[in-house]
Amino acid sequence: MGEMEISSSVRKPVKKNWLFNFLRLAGPYWSADERWHARGLTAALVALTVAQVASPVLLNVWSEYLFDALEQRSMRRFLLMVGALAVIIVASMAVNSAHLLVKRRLQLGWRTWLTHRISGHWMTEGHHYQVTHLPGEHDNPDGRIAEDARIGTEYALDLAHSLVYCLLLLVSFTKILWFLSGPPLIAIDGVHLFIPGHLVWAALIYAALGTSVAVWLGRPLVRAVNTRQTFEANFRFGLVHARENSEAIALIRGEERERRHLSRLFVDVAAGFRLQTKALAKLTMFTSGYSVLSAAVPILLVAPRYISGSITLGGLMQTAQAFTQMEQALSWPIDNLARVAEWRASVERVLSLHDGLERVAVPVADGDSEHIMVTKGERPTLNFERLAIHNPDGHRVICDFSAEIGVGEHVLISGDPGAAIKLFKVVAELWPWGHGQVELPDSANIFFMPEHPYLPAGTLRASVSYPASHNHFEDETIIAALTAVELDYMVPHIEEMNAWGKVLTTAEQQRLGFARLLLHKPNWIFIQEATDALDTEGEEAMMRLVQSDLPDATVLTVGYHSGLEAFHQRKLVLLREADGLILITDRRQTPRPGPRRTPARYYSQMVNLARKDDLFE
């Protein structure tokens, strides 16, 4: 893919209100709980910025006295200027170091607040899952939260500081340069022109021309920076994805395929880098020449007055420095164009993620025909009323489903797997797309068991206790649960730190999920293919464990093994029709008796044994 093709393929519409949206998102930091701390740091930062401007102003005055002393060959005045310079240097060092400390504290505080706000919004009520199904530019949320939020806050303060500094310089040196411009009457080839403060106007015109050309040349840089950041994020995601699935890749010998995939991603990274380089080269070619010319222009403008004897050498150098300082202040857009482009690209990436999260966080209004209503009912049953489930693109999956699940029922759901899982996600309030109503039981403690339980990195105790804290359950309770699901050989490892999601086999992970279930003791259990990795005896053992230790619980199981029918009194079958919709049949059945005894020792027995200290010896 060529560079121009890449640029056009990822080009986004210009967000005219991006700065306003960013201030609306990140600005409340100064009115949050830590507002007085933030405001204090901001006030100190402004005061220190004003103090920073004093340094170039003092140096400008100092340069006049220094060069006058050199012109007069006065050693006494020269040594006096050396001492004055030492004082200016010490004061500048103190001010700049204090400014850096205050600025970085403010940057860290702002980034911390914004990161907590976005990550808290992201990791709330399934938003992190729902946003992945919406169209829009909100991929790689980890990079947007970790890197783009950092750039958005750090660069914002850096740019704001440099802008305020340049404005203060502009005000200070405009007065100085206006005074140093001399008489307003200027003679050019016998023609007398009345131009008060002519050097000020010259600096304004010079900086305006330079800024206009730089902005015109740097316009493609914004798109180039955005393109490169997108490709860099895709490459990082590819590397992380390969690392997280390293075992599966190694077992199937998929390294060559992954290398080709990563190479293709890096080709885009390189193309994005070249695109940015091309845009930077054009801008750098101009700014380098502009900076060289800027050093000579003030001397050339003031030299005729020195040659004519109207000003001293000190006056020449002071005027040239004042012109340079004013021109540099006016050249802020040129000097910061690349940084502004990078900052804007990161801000827009953060805003895109925030906008996606805002869309999934919109509360469903009563009677909303475009979203499924999930409410807490006043009855002890789970009720589906004229439920229709859609995909985010509007394609219908389930149409007009009504049912009531009573307390203590064991219901098996089979047939179309995608539709069955979406039904669970609706109950979990993760799938709002569709219409109709779901009424949750009034006193339900709902527990979902996915096919692969999430096992956080840490101790085995923390994994089996999740989402409760690692010290929520007593040792004997955890050991009894592990023993009941036939993971007693893992008992010596409950305090061991490891990535258990990679260490344990799929079957062991599913057994650990049932141990977690025994610990939390819910009264409504949703099992999503959570026994598929177990053999027949293991599956029956886990289901009998649920029946024996949670006899009053309501169980809804998505599964496709015929052996599961023995543990359910009711079966919902989801069948796909010709038009793509799912037809749900609801039938009662008589559970078939399973094996009288399984290898599993029941949880209640294990708790009693554990409390006798049998398992701790």
GUVEX-654029 format. One line per field, with one value per residue (C-alpha): residue number from 1; residue in one letter; z, y, x. Coordinates in Angstrom, 2 decimals, decimal comma. Layout:
N
lovex = NUM; ...;
semar = a; ...;
pz = Z; ...;
py = Y; ...;
px = X; ...;
//
This chain:
617
lovex = 1; 2; 3; 4; 5; 6; 7; 8; 9; 10; 11; 12; 13; 14; 15; 16; 17; 18; 19; 20; 21; 22; 23; 24; 25; 26; 27; 28; 29; 30; 31; 32; 33; 34; 35; 36; 37; 38; 39; 40; 41; 42; 43; 44; 45; 46; 47; 48; 49; 50; 51; 52; 53; 54; 55; 56; 57; 58; 59; 60; 61; 62; 63; 64; 65; 66; 67; 68; 69; 70; 71; 72; 73; 74; 75; 76; 77; 78; 79; 80; 81; 82; 83; 84; 85; 86; 87; 88; 89; 90; 91; 92; 93; 94; 95; 96; 97; 98; 99; 100; 101; 102; 103; 104; 105; 106; 107; 108; 109; 110; 111; 112; 113; 114; 115; 116; 117; 118; 119; 120; 121; 122; 123; 124; 125; 126; 127; 128; 129; 130; 131; 132; 133; 134; 135; 136; 137; 138; 139; 140; 141; 142; 143; 144; 145; 146; 147; 148; 149; 150; 151; 152; 153; 154; 155; 156; 157; 158; 159; 160; 161; 162; 163; 164; 165; 166; 167; 168; 169; 170; 171; 172; 173; 174; 175; 176; 177; 178; 179; 180; 181; 182; 183; 184; 185; 186; 187; 188; 189; 190; 191; 192; 193; 194; 195; 196; 197; 198; 199; 200; 201; 202; 203; 204; 205; 206; 207; 208; 209; 210; 211; 212; 213; 214; 215; 216; 217; 218; 219; 220; 221; 222; 223; 224; 225; 226; 227; 228; 229; 230; 231; 232; 233; 234; 235; 236; 237; 238; 239; 240; 241; 242; 243; 244; 245; 246; 247; 248; 249; 250; 251; 252; 253; 254; 255; 256; 257; 258; 259; 260; 261; 262; 263; 264; 265; 266; 267; 268; 269; 270; 271; 272; 273; 274; 275; 276; 277; 278; 279; 280; 281; 282; 283; 284; 285; 286; 287; 288; 289; 290; 291; 292; 293; 294; 295; 296; 297; 298; 299; 300; 301; 302; 303; 304; 305; 306; 307; 308; 309; 310; 311; 312; 313; 314; 315; 316; 317; 318; 319; 320; 321; 322; 323; 324; 325; 326; 327; 328; 329; 330; 331; 332; 333; 334; 335; 336; 337; 338; 339; 340; 341; 342; 343; 344; 345; 346; 347; 348; 349; 350; 351; 352; 353; 354; 355; 356; 357; 358; 359; 360; 361; 362; 363; 364; 365; 366; 367; 368; 369; 370; 371; 372; 373; 374; 375; 376; 377; 378; 379; 380; 381; 382; 383; 384; 385; 386; 387; 388; 389; 390; 391; 392; 393; 394; 395; 396; 397; 398; 399; 400; 401; 402; 403; 404; 405; 406; 407; 408; 409; 410; 411; 412; 413; 414; 415; 416; 417; 418; 419; 420; 421; 422; 423; 424; 425; 426; 427; 428; 429; 430; 431; 432; 433; 434; 435; 436; 437; 438; 439; 440; 441; 442; 443; 444; 445; 446; 447; 448; 449; 450; 451; 452; 453; 454; 455; 456; 457; 458; 459; 460; 461; 462; 463; 464; 465; 466; 467; 468; 469; 470; 471; 472; 473; 474; 475; 476; 477; 478; 479; 480; 481; 482; 483; 484; 485; 486; 487; 488; 489; 490; 491; 492; 493; 494; 495; 496; 497; 498; 499; 500; 501; 502; 503; 504; 505; 506; 507; 508; 509; 510; 511; 512; 513; 514; 515; 516; 517; 518; 519; 520; 521; 522; 523; 524; 525; 526; 527; 528; 529; 530; 531; 532; 533; 534; 535; 536; 537; 538; 539; 540; 541; 542; 543; 544; 545; 546; 547; 548; 549; 550; 551; 552; 553; 554; 555; 556; 557; 558; 559; 560; 561; 562; 563; 564; 565; 566; 567; 568; 569; 570; 571; 572; 573; 574; 575; 576; 577; 578; 579; 580; 581; 582; 583; 584; 585; 586; 587; 588; 589; 590; 591; 592; 593; 594; 595; 596; 597; 598; 599; 600; 601; 602; 603; 604; 605; 606; 607; 608; 609; 610; 611; 612; 613; 614; 615; 616; 617;
semar = m; g; e; m; e; i; s; s; s; v; r; k; p; v; k; k; n; w; l; f; n; f; l; r; l; a; g; p; y; w; s; a; d; e; r; w; h; a; r; g; l; t; a; a; l; v; a; l; t; v; a; q; v; a; s; p; v; l; l; n; v; w; s; e; y; l; f; d; a; l; e; q; r; s; m; r; r; f; l; l; m; v; g; a; l; a; v; i; i; v; a; s; m; a; v; n; s; a; h; l; l; v; k; r; r; l; q; l; g; w; r; t; w; l; t; h; r; i; s; g; h; w; m; t; e; g; h; h; y; q; v; t; h; l; p; g; e; h; d; n; p; d; g; r; i; a; e; d; a; r; i; g; t; e; y; a; l; d; l; a; h; s; l; v; y; c; l; l; l; l; v; s; f; t; k; i; l; w; f; l; s; g; p; p; l; i; a; i; d; g; v; h; l; f; i; p; g; h; l; v; w; a; a; l; i; y; a; a; l; g; t; s; v; a; v; w; l; g; r; p; l; v; r; a; v; n; t; r; q; t; f; e; a; n; f; r; f; g; l; v; h; a; r; e; n; s; e; a; i; a; l; i; r; g; e; e; r; e; r; r; h; l; s; r; l; f; v; d; v; a; a; g; f; r; l; q; t; k; a; l; a; k; l; t; m; f; t; s; g; y; s; v; l; s; a; a; v; p; i; l; l; v; a; p; r; y; i; s; g; s; i; t; l; g; g; l; m; q; t; a; q; a; f; t; q; m; e; q; a; l; s; w; p; i; d; n; l; a; r; v; a; e; w; r; a; s; v; e; r; v; l; s; l; h; d; g; l; e; r; v; a; v; p; v; a; d; g; d; s; e; h; i; m; v; t; k; g; e; r; p; t; l; n; f; e; r; l; a; i; h; n; p; d; g; h; r; v; i; c; d; f; s; a; e; i; g; v; g; e; h; v; l; i; s; g; d; p; g; a; a; i; k; l; f; k; v; v; a; e; l; w; p; w; g; h; g; q; v; e; l; p; d; s; a; n; i; f; f; m; p; e; h; p; y; l; p; a; g; t; l; r; a; s; v; s; y; p; a; s; h; n; h; f; e; d; e; t; i; i; a; a; l; t; a; v; e; l; d; y; m; v; p; h; i; e; e; m; n; a; w; g; k; v; l; t; t; a; e; q; q; r; l; g; f; a; r; l; l; l; h; k; p; n; w; i; f; i; q; e; a; t; d; a; l; d; t; e; g; e; e; a; m; m; r; l; v; q; s; d; l; p; d; a; t; v; l; t; v; g; y; h; s; g; l; e; a; f; h; q; r; k; l; v; l; l; r; e; a; d; g; l; i; l; i; t; d; r; r; q; t; p; r; p; g; p; r; r; t; p; a; r; y; y; s; q; m; v; n; l; a; r; k; d; d; l; f; e;
pz = 0,00; -0,97; 1,33; -0,28; -0,12; 3,57; 4,26; 2,52; 4,06; 7,64; 7,13; 9,57; 9,28; 11,02; 14,43; 14,64; 18,32; 19,47; 21,78; 23,42; 23,91; 25,46; 27,89; 28,77; 29,41; 31,21; 32,51; 35,54; 37,19; 38,51; 40,13; 41,39; 44,93; 44,60; 43,09; 45,67; 45,20; 41,41; 41,56; 43,90; 41,58; 38,59; 40,34; 41,28; 37,69; 36,33; 38,87; 38,01; 34,29; 34,91; 36,81; 33,86; 31,57; 33,87; 32,87; 29,14; 29,98; 32,42; 29,93; 27,29; 29,55; 30,64; 27,02; 26,45; 29,43; 28,56; 24,95; 25,94; 28,46; 25,75; 23,35; 26,04; 27,04; 30,73; 32,83; 35,94; 34,19; 32,49; 35,85; 37,24; 34,36; 35,04; 38,63; 37,46; 35,06; 37,95; 39,88; 36,82; 36,27; 39,88; 39,88; 36,53; 37,76; 40,88; 38,97; 36,18; 38,52; 40,71; 37,58; 36,38; 39,72; 39,91; 36,28; 36,55; 39,74; 37,99; 34,92; 37,04; 39,05; 35,92; 34,15; 37,25; 37,46; 33,72; 33,64; 36,58; 34,96; 31,59; 32,90; 35,53; 32,81; 30,62; 33,34; 34,52; 33,92; 30,88; 28,95; 28,02; 26,32; 24,75; 23,17; 21,09; 19,21; 18,24; 15,01; 15,44; 16,19; 19,65; 19,06; 21,30; 24,41; 26,45; 24,32; 24,39; 28,19; 28,89; 26,19; 24,61; 27,96; 29,02; 25,88; 26,12; 29,61; 29,52; 26,14; 27,04; 30,00; 28,04; 25,19; 27,50; 29,41; 26,27; 24,87; 28,03; 28,18; 24,58; 25,17; 28,17; 26,12; 23,36; 25,72; 27,43; 24,32; 22,29; 24,75; 24,72; 20,93; 20,44; 22,60; 20,86; 17,39; 17,75; 16,01; 14,05; 11,06; 8,71; 5,59; 2,70; -0,45; 0,50; 1,19; 4,77; 6,28; 9,62; 11,12; 14,94; 16,35; 12,89; 14,29; 16,05; 12,75; 11,00; 13,57; 13,25; 9,45; 9,47; 12,01; 10,28; 6,94; 8,54; 10,51; 7,49; 5,39; 8,24; 8,91; 5,21; 4,99; 8,26; 7,51; 6,27; 9,46; 11,58; 9,37; 9,19; 12,98; 13,43; 10,84; 12,46; 15,96; 14,67; 12,99; 16,03; 18,24; 15,85; 15,90; 19,72; 19,90; 17,52; 19,70; 22,89; 21,24; 20,13; 23,61; 25,28; 22,92; 22,77; 23,93; 21,29; 18,60; 19,66; 19,81; 16,31; 14,98; 13,88; 14,31; 10,57; 10,18; 13,12; 11,77; 8,47; 10,26; 12,44; 9,38; 7,59; 10,62; 10,73; 7,03; 7,92; 10,81; 8,46; 5,89; 8,58; 9,72; 6,16; 5,72; 8,87; 7,80; 4,47; 6,16; 8,73; 6,04; 4,25; 7,49; 8,71; 5,43; 5,91; 9,67; 9,48; 6,89; 8,81; 12,04; 10,33; 8,72; 12,04; 13,58; 10,85; 10,16; 13,35; 12,86; 9,25; 10,22; 13,01; 11,48; 9,45; 12,63; 14,25; 11,20; 11,17; 14,84; 16,05; 18,55; 20,44; 20,05; 23,22; 21,76; 18,57; 20,46; 22,79; 19,86; 17,92; 20,94; 21,59; 17,94; 18,18; 21,41; 19,95; 16,72; 18,64; 20,72; 17,54; 16,02; 18,64; 16,00; 13,88; 16,77; 18,17; 15,05; 15,17; 18,91; 18,52; 15,75; 18,01; 20,92; 18,81; 17,43; 20,97; 22,19; 19,36; 20,15; 23,80; 22,77; 20,37; 23,17; 25,52; 22,93; 22,43; 26,17; 26,40; 23,76; 25,62; 28,95; 27,87; 30,22; 28,55; 28,90; 29,68; 26,42; 24,36; 21,21; 20,30; 23,53; 25,76; 29,15; 32,03; 35,36; 38,87; 39,31; 42,32; 41,67; 42,49; 38,86; 35,77; 33,06; 29,35; 27,80; 23,99; 23,84; 20,53; 20,34; 17,55; 16,54; 16,84; 13,07; 13,47; 12,21; 14,20; 16,07; 18,35; 17,79; 20,15; 22,94; 26,14; 29,03; 32,80; 34,75; 38,20; 41,42; 41,70; 38,06; 36,11; 32,47; 29,64; 26,62; 23,41; 19,67; 18,04; 20,25; 19,25; 20,13; 23,43; 24,55; 23,57; 25,75; 28,72; 27,84; 27,84; 31,41; 32,35; 30,87; 28,41; 25,28; 25,06; 21,32; 20,56; 22,30; 24,83; 28,55; 30,95; 34,58; 36,99; 40,19; 43,18; 45,43; 42,88; 43,56; 39,97; 39,14; 35,56; 34,67; 31,23; 29,25; 30,28; 33,76; 34,16; 36,34; 37,33; 37,70; 41,36; 43,93; 43,40; 46,41; 44,58; 41,44; 43,16; 45,31; 42,39; 42,21; 46,01; 47,60; 48,17; 51,94; 51,80; 52,43; 55,16; 54,33; 55,19; 52,99; 49,97; 50,51; 50,83; 47,58; 45,69; 47,08; 46,16; 42,51; 42,52; 42,57; 45,97; 44,46; 44,01; 47,75; 48,46; 45,80; 47,04; 48,07; 44,94; 42,55; 38,91; 35,69; 36,39; 33,18; 31,31; 33,81; 34,27; 31,55; 30,26; 32,24; 35,43; 34,82; 34,48; 37,71; 39,39; 38,13; 39,98; 43,12; 42,82; 42,48; 45,72; 47,57; 46,49; 46,90; 44,51; 44,15; 40,38; 38,29; 34,57; 33,13; 29,66; 28,28; 31,48; 31,37; 27,72; 28,49; 31,01; 30,27; 30,86; 34,44; 35,26; 33,79; 35,73; 38,90; 38,63; 37,88; 40,81; 43,00; 42,09; 42,82; 46,18; 47,59; 46,05; 46,00; 46,03; 43,28; 39,89; 37,13; 33,46; 31,37; 27,81; 26,70; 23,91; 25,58; 25,85; 29,35; 30,63; 30,13; 33,19; 35,40; 33,99; 34,13; 31,26; 27,87; 25,58; 22,02; 19,72; 16,05; 13,14; 10,58; 6,85; 7,27; 9,78; 12,92; 15,90; 16,84; 20,51; 21,61; 25,30; 26,60; 29,95; 30,50; 33,19; 34,33; 33,79; 36,81; 36,43; 38,06; 41,72; 42,76; 41,05; 41,99; 43,38; 47,14; 48,03; 49,18; 52,45; 53,47; 52,66; 54,80; 57,77; 57,16; 56,76; 60,02; 61,77; 60,57; 58,58; 55,55; 57,36; 58,81;
py = 0,00; 3,36; 6,32; 8,32; 5,31; 4,88; 8,53; 8,47; 5,17; 6,38; 10,02; 11,20; 14,13; 17,19; 17,60; 21,35; 21,21; 18,83; 21,39; 22,28; 18,59; 17,95; 20,83; 19,50; 16,05; 17,00; 20,50; 19,39; 18,38; 21,95; 21,58; 17,99; 16,86; 17,92; 21,30; 23,43; 21,48; 21,75; 25,46; 26,14; 24,41; 26,27; 29,64; 28,79; 27,72; 31,04; 33,03; 31,11; 31,62; 35,38; 35,06; 33,19; 36,14; 38,42; 36,57; 37,49; 41,04; 41,46; 39,90; 42,35; 45,31; 43,61; 43,19; 46,97; 47,72; 44,93; 45,98; 49,62; 48,63; 46,70; 49,62; 51,95; 49,36; 49,81; 46,87; 48,09; 48,17; 44,84; 43,13; 44,68; 43,14; 39,76; 39,90; 40,96; 38,01; 35,61; 36,93; 36,54; 32,97; 31,89; 33,41; 31,78; 28,37; 28,61; 29,77; 27,17; 24,23; 25,25; 25,69; 22,18; 20,60; 22,38; 21,66; 17,95; 17,63; 19,27; 17,05; 13,90; 14,99; 15,85; 12,63; 10,58; 12,18; 11,80; 8,21; 7,25; 8,95; 7,21; 3,80; 3,91; 4,65; 1,94; -0,75; -0,23; -2,29; -4,07; -0,87; -2,28; -5,16; -3,25; -0,55; -3,17; -3,86; -0,24; 1,32; 4,12; 4,92; 3,43; 0,42; -0,32; 1,32; 0,30; 2,51; 5,38; 5,28; 4,66; 6,67; 9,13; 10,34; 10,97; 12,96; 14,79; 16,12; 16,53; 18,24; 20,44; 21,94; 22,18; 24,00; 26,21; 27,19; 27,99; 30,00; 32,07; 32,54; 33,77; 36,12; 37,63; 37,95; 39,60; 42,18; 42,88; 43,21; 45,07; 47,94; 47,66; 47,42; 50,28; 52,48; 51,28; 51,90; 55,51; 58,51; 57,76; 59,72; 57,46; 58,64; 56,18; 57,62; 61,10; 59,99; 60,66; 58,14; 58,60; 55,07; 55,02; 51,81; 50,64; 47,74; 46,40; 46,43; 44,80; 41,98; 41,51; 41,31; 39,01; 36,61; 36,66; 35,69; 32,92; 31,57; 31,55; 29,58; 27,14; 26,47; 25,86; 23,47; 21,75; 21,05; 17,48; 16,80; 16,46; 13,67; 12,05; 11,99; 10,55; 7,88; 6,85; 6,66; 4,43; 2,04; 2,02; 1,09; -1,73; -3,10; -3,02; -4,80; -7,49; -8,11; -8,27; -10,62; -12,95; -12,93; -13,74; -16,66; -17,89; -21,44; -21,99; -20,55; -22,78; -25,94; -25,47; -24,19; -20,93; -18,85; -18,33; -17,09; -14,72; -13,43; -12,61; -10,90; -8,84; -7,99; -6,68; -4,58; -3,21; -2,38; -0,03; 1,38; 2,06; 3,63; 5,85; 6,82; 7,72; 9,73; 11,69; 12,10; 13,54; 16,07; 16,94; 17,33; 20,03; 21,86; 21,47; 22,75; 25,98; 26,38; 25,79; 28,54; 30,76; 30,34; 31,24; 34,28; 35,29; 35,61; 38,03; 40,11; 42,26; 43,08; 44,06; 46,27; 48,12; 48,27; 51,49; 53,40; 52,15; 53,02; 56,52; 56,92; 57,20; 54,37; 52,73; 49,15; 48,31; 49,86; 47,83; 44,55; 45,38; 46,29; 43,16; 40,95; 42,63; 42,10; 38,44; 37,87; 39,43; 37,49; 34,23; 34,95; 35,54; 32,34; 30,10; 28,39; 27,55; 26,16; 24,08; 22,95; 19,35; 19,09; 20,51; 17,97; 15,08; 16,48; 16,92; 13,38; 11,94; 14,14; 12,95; 9,32; 9,84; 11,66; 8,85; 6,29; 8,59; 9,16; 5,40; 4,86; 7,68; 5,96; 2,64; 4,39; 6,16; 4,87; 3,01; 5,00; 3,32; 2,43; 2,79; 0,80; 0,52; -1,00; -3,90; -2,92; -4,90; -4,10; -5,48; -7,01; -7,53; -11,26; -14,05; -15,27; -14,34; -13,03; -12,38; -10,28; -10,00; -9,98; -9,34; -9,48; -7,70; -7,37; -3,83; -3,41; -4,03; -7,64; -9,60; -12,72; -13,63; -12,31; -12,15; -14,44; -14,63; -17,01; -17,28; -19,10; -20,11; -20,37; -23,60; -24,59; -26,17; -25,07; -26,33; -24,03; -25,60; -25,11; -22,06; -21,22; -17,56; -16,82; -18,72; -16,78; -13,47; -14,41; -14,72; -11,41; -9,70; -10,90; -9,72; -6,29; -6,59; -6,72; -3,80; -4,07; -5,05; -4,35; -5,89; -6,32; -8,60; -8,61; -9,93; -11,76; -9,49; -11,24; -12,72; -13,21; -13,96; -15,75; -16,22; -19,04; -18,48; -21,23; -19,95; -18,38; -15,27; -16,02; -12,87; -13,03; -13,54; -16,25; -19,26; -18,04; -14,78; -16,63; -18,94; -16,09; -13,69; -11,28; -11,19; -10,12; -12,74; -12,79; -12,89; -16,67; -18,71; -21,25; -24,29; -23,06; -22,58; -25,94; -27,68; -26,12; -27,16; -30,67; -30,97; -30,21; -32,70; -30,07; -31,16; -31,52; -27,72; -27,10; -26,73; -23,99; -21,68; -18,99; -19,39; -16,42; -17,39; -16,66; -19,40; -18,75; -20,08; -22,67; -24,62; -26,72; -25,76; -28,59; -27,47; -23,91; -25,06; -27,05; -23,97; -22,08; -24,53; -24,13; -20,38; -21,09; -23,13; -20,30; -17,57; -19,65; -17,75; -18,55; -17,94; -19,65; -19,12; -21,75; -20,99; -24,16; -24,28; -28,11; -28,57; -29,38; -32,08; -35,74; -37,29; -38,33; -34,94; -33,08; -35,20; -34,77; -30,96; -30,87; -33,20; -30,97; -28,02; -30,04; -31,31; -28,18; -25,54; -27,42; -24,31; -22,48; -21,78; -23,03; -22,00; -23,92; -23,35; -26,71; -29,25; -32,55; -35,00; -35,93; -32,49; -33,30; -35,56; -32,49; -30,23; -30,36; -27,97; -27,36; -24,32; -25,15; -22,31; -23,21; -20,95; -20,40; -19,74; -15,98; -16,06; -15,63; -17,97; -20,01; -20,97; -24,10; -24,59; -28,07; -29,80; -33,03; -35,58; -35,75; -39,11; -40,49; -40,28; -42,42; -42,98; -41,73; -39,82; -39,52; -36,02; -35,67; -33,21; -29,71; -29,86; -33,00; -31,32; -28,27; -30,55; -32,41; -29,18; -27,82; -30,92; -29,78; -33,00; -31,05; -28,88; -31,57;
px = 0,00; 1,45; 1,82; -0,97; -3,28; -2,58; -3,26; -6,60; -7,68; -7,35; -8,24; -10,86; -13,22; -11,82; -13,38; -13,98; -14,92; -12,20; -10,58; -13,90; -14,72; -11,31; -11,75; -15,20; -13,71; -10,49; -11,23; -13,31; -10,03; -9,85; -13,29; -12,91; -12,13; -8,49; -9,42; -7,60; -4,40; -4,73; -5,57; -2,67; -0,23; -1,68; -1,31; 2,28; 2,97; 1,67; 3,70; 6,86; 6,19; 6,06; 9,33; 10,84; 10,09; 12,11; 15,28; 15,33; 14,19; 17,08; 19,50; 18,32; 19,14; 22,35; 23,52; 23,28; 25,50; 27,91; 28,53; 28,74; 31,42; 33,25; 32,99; 34,39; 37,02; 36,02; 37,26; 35,41; 32,05; 32,83; 33,49; 30,33; 28,37; 29,99; 28,73; 25,27; 25,25; 26,02; 23,02; 20,75; 22,01; 21,40; 17,92; 17,10; 18,27; 16,10; 13,02; 13,34; 13,92; 10,96; 8,85; 9,75; 8,84; 5,49; 4,64; 5,40; 3,37; 0,44; 0,91; 0,94; -2,09; -4,07; -3,10; -3,99; -7,42; -8,14; -6,86; -9,08; -12,05; -11,67; -10,57; -13,34; -15,88; -14,37; -14,29; -17,89; -21,02; -19,62; -18,84; -15,41; -17,22; -20,10; -17,94; -16,11; -19,37; -20,01; -18,77; -16,26; -12,63; -12,19; -9,96; -6,96; -8,45; -5,39; -3,14; -5,61; -5,84; -2,14; -0,38; -2,81; -4,16; -0,56; 0,23; -3,09; -2,36; 1,42; 1,52; -1,46; 0,42; 3,68; 1,97; -0,08; 3,04; 5,02; 2,09; 1,69; 5,46; 5,53; 2,60; 4,38; 7,56; 5,57; 4,07; 7,42; 9,56; 6,96; 7,33; 11,12; 11,36; 8,92; 11,14; 14,32; 12,90; 14,02; 12,51; 9,33; 10,65; 12,63; 14,45; 14,82; 16,52; 15,40; 11,82; 10,69; 8,26; 6,49; 6,37; 6,21; 7,72; 8,79; 10,84; 7,72; 5,80; 8,74; 8,78; 5,01; 5,13; 8,16; 6,60; 3,20; 4,73; 6,77; 3,81; 1,51; 3,99; 4,71; 1,00; 0,42; 3,39; 2,51; -1,15; -0,45; 1,50; -1,66; -2,99; 0,44; 0,83; -2,66; -1,95; 1,31; -0,18; -2,98; -0,53; 1,76; -1,20; -2,20; 1,34; 1,50; -1,86; -0,60; 2,44; 0,35; -2,16; 0,65; 2,17; -1,15; -1,73; 1,85; 1,02; -1,67; 0,61; 3,50; 1,39; 0,01; 3,36; 1,81; 4,95; 5,45; 1,88; 2,28; 5,59; 3,93; 1,05; 3,39; 5,48; 2,39; 1,52; 5,05; 4,91; 2,06; 4,13; 7,04; 4,72; 3,20; 6,70; 7,70; 4,52; 5,30; 8,92; 7,84; 5,60; 8,30; 10,96; 8,97; 8,34; 11,93; 13,34; 11,44; 11,93; 15,69; 16,10; 13,71; 15,69; 19,00; 17,43; 15,90; 19,35; 20,50; 17,36; 17,43; 21,14; 20,53; 17,58; 19,40; 22,92; 22,30; 21,51; 24,71; 26,77; 25,30; 26,21; 22,61; 23,03; 25,88; 27,06; 25,14; 22,01; 22,51; 22,79; 19,90; 17,66; 18,66; 17,95; 14,61; 13,63; 14,69; 12,74; 9,61; 9,95; 10,43; 7,34; 5,35; 6,78; 5,16; 2,95; 5,98; 8,02; 5,16; 3,32; 4,63; 3,94; 0,44; -0,22; 0,83; -1,17; -4,29; -4,02; -3,82; -6,66; -8,89; -8,06; -9,02; -12,19; -13,14; -12,92; -14,82; -17,55; -17,93; -18,22; -20,77; -22,87; -23,00; -23,56; -26,75; -29,49; -32,32; -35,53; -38,82; -40,49; -37,31; -37,95; -34,26; -32,93; -33,86; -35,22; -33,69; -35,31; -35,47; -38,90; -41,13; -41,55; -39,09; -39,10; -37,10; -39,43; -38,86; -41,62; -41,79; -38,02; -36,27; -32,48; -30,60; -27,00; -25,55; -26,03; -29,79; -29,87; -32,48; -31,34; -34,26; -37,75; -40,76; -39,59; -41,63; -40,98; -40,95; -38,23; -39,36; -37,41; -35,42; -35,90; -33,05; -33,33; -31,12; -30,68; -29,43; -29,64; -28,06; -25,02; -24,73; -28,34; -28,14; -25,09; -26,73; -29,70; -27,34; -25,69; -29,07; -29,70; -26,21; -27,07; -24,19; -26,36; -28,81; -29,52; -33,08; -36,36; -38,71; -38,27; -36,43; -37,56; -34,93; -35,94; -36,44; -33,91; -31,54; -27,85; -26,86; -23,62; -22,40; -20,02; -18,43; -16,75; -13,33; -13,36; -11,27; -8,24; -6,33; -2,57; -1,68; -2,16; -4,41; -6,38; -7,10; -8,17; -10,62; -12,02; -12,54; -14,34; -14,18; -10,91; -8,21; -8,79; -12,59; -12,83; -11,17; -8,49; -10,57; -13,43; -11,16; -9,46; -12,81; -14,03; -10,88; -11,14; -14,82; -14,07; -11,17; -8,42; -7,10; -3,63; -3,65; -4,10; -0,35; -0,22; -2,99; -0,45; 1,66; 1,89; 1,37; -0,50; -3,05; -4,97; -1,93; -0,68; -3,92; -5,50; -8,95; -10,53; -8,76; -9,89; -13,49; -13,25; -11,81; -14,87; -17,11; -15,00; -15,56; -19,29; -19,31; -17,60; -20,02; -23,22; -25,52; -29,21; -29,33; -26,64; -26,03; -23,67; -22,33; -20,69; -18,65; -18,31; -17,34; -13,70; -14,59; -15,14; -18,55; -17,82; -16,31; -19,29; -21,76; -19,72; -19,80; -23,54; -24,32; -22,16; -24,37; -27,50; -26,27; -24,65; -26,92; -30,22; -32,42; -30,56; -32,10; -29,79; -29,81; -27,28; -26,13; -24,79; -24,98; -24,02; -26,88; -25,71; -26,73; -30,42; -30,33; -29,80; -32,54; -36,33; -36,88; -35,29; -35,28; -34,23; -33,16; -33,52; -32,64; -35,39; -35,07; -35,24; -32,39; -34,47; -34,33; -37,39; -37,48; -39,28; -39,97; -40,62; -40,68; -38,83; -38,30; -34,70; -33,10; -31,29; -27,55; -24,89; -25,60; -22,15; -19,32; -15,66; -16,30; -16,48; -19,14; -18,33; -20,27; -18,38; -15,08; -15,90; -16,53; -13,29; -11,34; -12,67; -11,36; -7,91; -7,50; -6,31; -3,78; -1,60;
//
